[in-house]
Amino acid sequence: MKNRETVLIVDDDAGFRRAWKRILASDGFDVLEAGTAPEALTAFERARPRLVVLDLMLPPSGTPEAGAELLGRMLGACPQAKVVVVSGTGDTALSLSLVRRGAYDFLAKPVDPDVLSAVLARAHARLVLEDRVRDLETAVPTEAGGALGRSPAFVAAKDLAVRAAKTDVPVLLTGESGTGKEVFARLVHASSRRAREPFVAVNCGAITPSLLESTLFGHKKGAFTGATSDAKGLFVEANGGTLFLDEIGDLATDLQVKLLRALEAQEILPVGASKPVTVDVRVVSATHRPLPELIASKAFRDDLYWRIRGIEIALPRLAERSEDLLVLSQHFLNQARALVPGAGAPRLSPEARRCIEQYPWPGNLRELRNEMQRALVLAGGREEILRDDLSPDVQGTATPLEGATEHDDDEGGSLEEKVQRLERREILRALAETAGNKSHAAERLGLSRQGLLNKMARFGIR
Ligand SMILES: Nc1ncnc2c1ncn2[C@@H]1O[C@H](COP(=O)(O)OP(=O)(O)OP(=O)(O)O)[C@@H](O)[C@H]1O
């Protein structure tokens, strides 16, 4: 059997270490040894073993308190580590108190080899189980159309979308940028009788009016310079299915008239054609601009408004979906793994969660998605996403948790690496405290503005 798990054996007696090493190596573990508390800490920081056999009485101090402190440092750095404490026969009370403080189990000397083997096999099985649970927890199932969320405002919008989908009534999706309007348009399509037919999306604000007309309705060969052949247009491409008109508030007024005619007659007139073409298309529109205001300023036709607004679904801002924040964050982190080679199964630290919950997310889900991608990149393969991996705005003014150890520099590495981590944290903190003002942050840190910019570039800070 090959466990591919490393066990660190910590004992000052080289004879014991040798004997235990033989047993555990034959059980299939990779084994590391340390004879003193400093050696143990160095080995732990370097190899991050998740299994440790720890004798409490270690040089240089030789006191059980030093062993207990070592245990605390190991569990602080790697809470899932399973540390089996080994003590003298008289130390049962102390060993028990350490189990209460997070040690996995304890063994009294002289250690029975079979018991050692069995305890470590059980600890290893536990690790495997915990890994599995974590994988399952992080693999949040993606629901229909990827529309995740359980907050009341979101569930109400989703119910309405699914009910509207069963009819052919036009749907108007409103909501700030990044609230998931396109995701909802796809949800309406996927829940409708048209699900197996095409879903065609067009952003009305992204195409010039002259091009948009032929893009939507098609054109005949020779209708305008460059029209070298007939083109079908998106209405015909979406025939039988759903046409998603994103940013409909940006539609030029003459096109509004043509769109209204197409929707009322269910037929379109390709540019340069003399005969209309009949189409069967369900239209879903979306806008982040308030159409009533555009109507008041004559920028949008009210007859078209009433035509596309069969059922209006207002998507809630992310700030109104506090119950969904962490599920969505985890979902976006999982998604981002595909973009970051070597990223493990990420999870958010308590501090990072707090920051996410306190930030208002003006860019809604799109901003959250980008933030999670960035955090995963900055975490550089570390599975726990820390507060410092978040951008200064998101770290914002959230007050650190009391007793939080995130900023304690106990993550190991060379002196230079520690100094760099410290520098990066101080820069992020100064930026957060000055609301991202680089000149003020530089002043606070005693750097020139350019010096700060250089360091930000080096540490990958936006
Ligand atoms: N409920 C959801 N569950 C999971 N991911 C979502 C959800 N809603 C939106 N997203 C994701 O959030 C991002 C933004 O969503 P989308 O593009 O639909 O927003 P939008 O309102 O159409 O934005 P814009 O108005 O700027 O075009 C996308 O990556 C999308 O996949």
The ligand as an ORCA input file, in Angstrom:
! r2SCAN-3c Opt
* xyz 0 1
  N     -27.229     33.381    -10.360
  C     -26.011     33.201    -10.849
  N     -25.290     32.145    -10.488
  C     -24.032     31.988    -10.939
  N     -23.413     32.849    -11.754
  C     -24.097     33.915    -12.168
  C     -25.435     34.139    -11.751
  N     -25.864     35.293    -12.321
  C     -24.836     35.763    -13.038
  N     -23.772     34.948    -12.975
  C     -22.472     35.194    -13.594
  O     -22.159     36.565    -13.340
  C     -21.576     37.185    -14.478
  C     -22.429     38.362    -14.927
  O     -23.691     37.886    -15.357
  P     -24.426     38.437    -16.680
  O     -23.460     38.617    -17.811
  O     -25.612     37.564    -16.913
  O     -24.877     39.876    -16.132
  P     -25.646     41.024    -16.906
  O     -26.625     41.588    -15.952
  O     -26.151     40.494    -18.227
  O     -24.498     42.046    -17.124
  P     -24.466     43.287    -18.194
  O     -25.707     44.082    -17.956
  O     -23.214     44.007    -17.800
  O     -24.400     42.635    -19.550
  C     -21.472     36.085    -15.517
  O     -20.187     35.508    -15.416
  C     -22.509     35.067    -15.096
  O     -22.175     33.767    -15.521
*
